Amino acid sequence: MGFLLAQTKERLRRTISPRKLANVFSIYNDVPKGHFPVYVGPMHRRFVIPICYLNNPMFQDLLHLAEEEFGYNHPMGGLTIPCNEDYFLSLTSQLSSSF
């Protein structure tokens, strides 16, 4: 599992440049430690989610979709997840109940 987390962190690091990530966190002071913002759906609704979600295979599937759709250049400066909000809310609800 440690390898999987390291691999996911590396994908996230490649997805968001340190400069963009610093900008995201400096603009939004409401991101608690151990969390990160993502943008979801066509309206780019912002969610702040726990980093521990990166361990979950279903969330990693979303990261693969983001990589395929956006490469490493995300339009919002932060991680953009290309799925509808209903699916994302359902997934995060499942993940929050499992932790």
C-alpha positions as CSV (number, residue, x, y, z in Angstrom):
1,M,0.0,0.0,0.0
2,G,2.9,2.4,0.6
3,F,4.0,2.0,-3.0
4,L,0.5,2.8,-4.2
5,L,0.4,6.0,-2.1
6,A,3.9,7.0,-3.3
7,Q,2.9,6.4,-6.9
8,T,-0.3,8.4,-6.5
9,K,1.5,11.3,-4.8
10,E,4.0,11.3,-7.8
11,R,1.1,11.5,-10.2
12,L,-0.4,14.4,-8.3
13,R,2.9,16.1,-8.1
14,R,3.3,15.8,-11.9
15,T,-0.3,17.0,-12.4
16,I,0.1,20.2,-10.4
17,S,3.2,22.2,-10.6
18,P,4.7,23.5,-7.3
19,R,4.1,27.1,-8.3
20,K,0.4,26.5,-9.2
21,L,-0.1,24.4,-6.1
22,A,1.4,27.3,-4.0
23,N,-0.9,29.7,-5.7
24,V,-3.9,27.5,-5.0
25,F,-3.1,27.2,-1.3
26,S,-2.2,30.9,-0.9
27,I,-5.5,32.0,-2.5
28,Y,-7.6,29.6,-0.4
29,N,-6.6,29.8,3.2
30,D,-9.5,27.5,4.1
31,V,-7.7,24.3,3.0
32,P,-6.9,22.5,6.3
33,K,-3.7,20.6,6.7
34,G,-4.0,17.1,5.2
35,H,-6.5,18.2,2.5
36,F,-6.4,19.6,-1.0
37,P,-8.8,21.4,-3.3
38,V,-10.1,19.8,-6.5
39,Y,-12.4,21.2,-9.1
40,V,-15.3,19.0,-10.4
41,G,-17.7,19.0,-13.3
42,P,-18.4,21.5,-16.1
43,M,-18.9,24.4,-13.7
44,H,-15.6,23.5,-11.9
45,R,-17.2,23.4,-8.5
46,R,-14.5,23.4,-5.8
47,F,-14.3,20.7,-3.1
48,V,-11.7,20.3,-0.4
49,I,-11.0,16.6,0.3
50,P,-8.6,14.7,2.5
51,I,-5.3,13.5,1.1
52,C,-6.1,10.0,2.4
53,Y,-8.6,9.6,-0.5
54,L,-5.5,9.3,-2.8
55,N,-5.1,5.7,-1.5
56,N,-8.5,4.6,-2.8
57,P,-8.5,2.8,-6.2
58,M,-11.8,4.5,-7.3
59,F,-10.3,7.9,-6.6
60,Q,-7.1,6.9,-8.5
61,D,-9.4,6.1,-11.5
62,L,-10.5,9.7,-11.4
63,L,-6.8,10.8,-11.3
64,H,-6.2,8.7,-14.4
65,L,-9.2,10.4,-16.2
66,A,-7.8,13.8,-15.2
67,E,-4.4,12.9,-16.6
68,E,-6.0,11.6,-19.9
69,E,-8.2,14.7,-20.3
70,F,-6.0,17.5,-19.1
71,G,-2.5,16.0,-19.1
72,Y,-0.5,18.1,-16.7
73,N,-2.0,21.4,-17.5
74,H,-5.2,21.9,-15.5
75,P,-7.3,25.0,-16.4
76,M,-8.1,26.0,-12.8
77,G,-4.5,25.9,-11.6
78,G,-5.5,23.0,-9.2
79,L,-6.5,19.5,-9.9
80,T,-9.6,19.3,-12.2
81,I,-11.6,16.1,-12.0
82,P,-13.5,15.4,-15.2
83,C,-16.7,13.8,-13.9
84,N,-20.1,15.0,-12.9
85,E,-20.7,16.4,-9.4
86,D,-23.2,13.7,-8.5
87,Y,-20.7,10.9,-9.1
88,F,-18.0,12.8,-7.2
89,L,-20.3,13.4,-4.2
90,S,-21.4,9.8,-4.2
91,L,-17.7,8.6,-4.3
92,T,-16.6,11.0,-1.6
93,S,-19.6,10.0,0.6
94,Q,-18.5,6.3,0.2
95,L,-14.9,7.2,1.0
96,S,-15.8,9.3,4.1
97,S,-17.8,6.5,5.5
98,S,-15.0,4.0,5.0
99,F,-12.4,6.1,7.0
